[in-house]
Amino acid sequence: MMQLIDLFKTHQPSNYEIQQQIHYQMLIIFKSFFSMLAGDTSLELVGEMAEALVETPAFDLAAQHLKRHPACAAIIGDRYIPCNYDLEKLLTYPQKSLGYIYAATIKEKGFDPNLHTGMIAESDAQYVELRLSQTHDLWHIVTGFDTSPIGEIGLQAFHLTQFPYPLATMLVANSLMSSTLLAPEELPQLLDAIAQGLQMGKTAKPLFAQKWEEGWEKPLTQWQQELNLQPIQ
């Protein structure tokens, strides 16, 4: 742990107040990590970790990695955030379209698709996290990973061969440790999901570059073909 603390220090200014803020963020990350390790997988805890990770050098590097791809760089530069999602309108689209499938899934689960209304991202890292959070359920749909704990980790593994997403790294690592200690019988299935996610992410085109909202009417299968995705069945 001391080596990790030293690594953070080498990437930060020496200003005392900034250092104190960094140490505070690290405490939040460690607290969240160990709470998850003990079995708490609440969305609030994941959100707490994500918010703290945005302030780390690792997240800046992840944003820089995405910006190597021109379409990703354009979306990040434009701070592309579309209008609120109108689920009732999307349900009027063809039943095989991405828009219809997304709206039907969100309504069935009782989720609010517009939690991010009014949020503003000042840094590239903040925008990347905001956009990922906004489109998280879309990534589930196009990859085929379900929202079970193992399906979620499969999707996080998918992120890692698309770009070095810090939250995904932490969640995958945490799931391996937690399964080893608390549910070793789940390890084979978990490892299969991670392997599938890594391979799928490696061969797929960048999902972060997609303006899904401008192609709601497009069939889901067409999206998957164009993105070179072989979804989980």
Buried (B, 14 or more C-beta within 10 A) or exposed (E): EEEEEEEBEEEBEEEEEEBEEBEEBBEBBBBBBEBBBEEEBEEEBBBBBBBBBBBBBBBBBBBBBBBEBEBBBEBBEEBEBEEEBBBEEBBEBEEEBBBBBBBBBBBEEEBEBEEBEEEEBEEBBBBBBBBBBBBEBBBBBBBBBBEEBBBBBBBBBBBBBBBBBBBBBBBBEBBBBBBEEEEEEBEEEBBEBBEBBBBBBEEBEBBBBBEBBEBBEBBBEEBBEEBEBBBBE
